[in-house]
Amino acid sequence: MSILNKKPERDPGAAEAVAGDELLVTGGHTFSSLTDKVSGIVEKKTPQQWYLLFAMAVSGLMVLLGSIGWLVWEGTGIWGLNNPVGWGWAIVNFVFWVGIGHAGTLISAILFLLRQQWRTAINRFAEAMTIFAVICALMFPGIHVGRVWLAYYMFPIPNQMLIWPNFRSPLLWDIFAVVTYFTVSTLFWYVGLIPDLATLRDRAKNLRKKVLGLFALGWRGGNRQWQHYEKAYLMLAGLATPLVLSVHSVVATDFATSLIPGWHTTIFPPYFVAGAVFSGFGMVMTLALIARKIYGLQDIITLNHLEKMNKIILVTGSMVGYSYIMEFFIAWYSGNEFEYFAFINRALGPYAWAYWIMFLCNVITPQIFWFKKLRRSIPVMFVASIFVNIGMWFERFVITVTSLSRDFLPSSWDYYTPSIWDMLTFIGSFGLFFTFFLLFLRFLPMVALAEVKGTLPEADPHNYHKEGGDK
Amino acid sequence: MSKPLGVLARFSNPAELIDAAKKVRDAGYQKFDCHSPFPIHGMDDAMGMKRSPLGFIVGAMTLTGAAVGMGLQYWTSTIEYPLVISGKPFFSWQAFIIVTFALFVLFGAFGAVFGMFHLNRLPRLHHPLFYSKQFESVTDDAFFVSIEAEDEKFDATQTQAFLSSIGGSNVEVITGE
């Protein structure tokens, strides 16, 4: 019997065993056709759209480098910061980008622990998105210090001044939380990549084979390797789960431990985490819809996957909406006039326009996903995901700027307007993000092949009821 | 023909691979492995493998991380650079929990990844199996059993015949050529 010459087909026994169940991968794919499909993306000719998008992304990156260069040369005076508003777009963008990252870890770690197998279709590029988003995020506090060559003050490094950082400060907690988050996400992502890099290695030739082989570390797919590998994956998921919940909670304490009205609330950590997952899923959705279209991945990222993501957007969006309303209620119920003023000022004050953009995008938009028809409509979800991204950026803007611009002393009040450099830096950060993301799509398998194969009915030994099955 | 390094046989699906694993184990082989493009549920038992000790490595690393985190903050804030900030005690342990937790996770993650590398002996870029041409499809859709020449029961001819008899196809002696 030569099985090498035969094109593998879906085993009738396996197909029968799952008849009636919902298949995660549609289109009658076999192990081998999945390998061809996903590996083909990085092996075949790059689509023209990629070059167009990459040119745009690199242009954005150049804008960023130029803006940072001018910032380093001239100082933070080029930004729109003023006296009460010392945290402008840089911090808004930091919180925005960290938040984006959270969806990737939720998909890779929390849904893994909850055994949601549909995550396998989207986890690889969601994790990549996390890493690149956190890189963008880490950049902002780094340049916000103004004298970037002194950014090392933030780390506990023995120095000539014999001083150490103040570990009671939430800003320092943030350094540790976000740097840990970045490192753990990268490790998690790389561990997931090893078997797929081995797949690419085994299909490649010459130098490409050697380079891929180096990164695949000599993976042989033996069960003696899989055993430790799966354990490591489980451990990483277990560690990443509390980590991701803590990271945005710590970001929230940057605000909540201060005494500024509108910031000093205990609801901030859970509310930030829900918002982070919400915004991250918005971004995953935007990216998934584009990548799925360009690379023809409709069989792997099916409408069912997208519908499940929309349900998460609905849940987290409703949590965010609840938090907005609860904040208002507590501001009134607490009887604290400063807190009360801060919230009235948000909704009706000089930044009311930003507040209502936020409210419409974040509270109203996700509610459309109560309807199955809209949950399964690609144009609707694409537009909704963009609105979620916009709304969540405005949430951070509203929180940061409205509270600072109206502090306790009316004589110090001021209106904050961003400068052109604030805007260019923000646009440029998208350039940085998409440059990394497009390079990832071009060179690495964007779907976790080994994991997707493991979800096929053919992968489960119990689906073969042959004579030798149960000896 | 140079010295054999091992024998490789191909099986057609996960169920057959599990079945073969049980037979190879029952035949008394120790140094064998079952290769597949994805982990197969139930294979650890079929091969008679012990639990992975990785959990202990990760556990030790997380505790080390937590100790380093709390220790660093204790030492810098009370011994090396005591400074009164907002009237709080030098050793404000409540405020130190977050950094302690971050290092707990960070060290644990390093333990999980590098512990796994150690247990799997990775990176290892040279392995006799890589001499086999057909082994390249193990990361695509193929299922293999390999038995190493270092196994006490190994005998190139007999092991080859054994693997054929339990349903293996494309049985190949790996010689490093």
Interface residues (C-beta under 8 A of the other chain):
Chain A: M1 S2 I3 L4 P8 D11 T30 F31 S32 T35 P156 L162 I163 W164 P165 N166 F167 R168 L172 W173 F176 A177 V179 T180 T183 V184 L187 F188 Y190 V191 P195 A198 T199 R201 D202 R203 G213 L214 L217 G218 W219 R220 G221 G222 N223 R224 Q225 W226 Q227 H228 Y229 E230 K231 A232 M235 L236 L239 A240 P242 L243 S246 V250 T253 L449 A450 E451 K453 G454 E458 A459 D460 P461 H462 N463 Y464 K466 G468 G469 K471
Chain B: R10 S12 N13 P14 A15 E16 L17 I18 D19 A21 K22 D33 C34 H35 S36 P37 F38 P39 I40 H41 G42 M43 D44 M47 M49 S52 L54 G55 V58 T62 L72 Q73 T76 S77 E80 Y81 L83 I85 S86 K88 S92 A95 F96 I98 V99 F101 A102 L103 V105 L106 G108 A109 F110 G111 A112 V113 G115 M116 F117 L119 N120 L122 P123 R124 L125 H126 H127 L129 F130 Q134 E136 S137 V138 T139 D140 D141 S146 G167 S169 N170
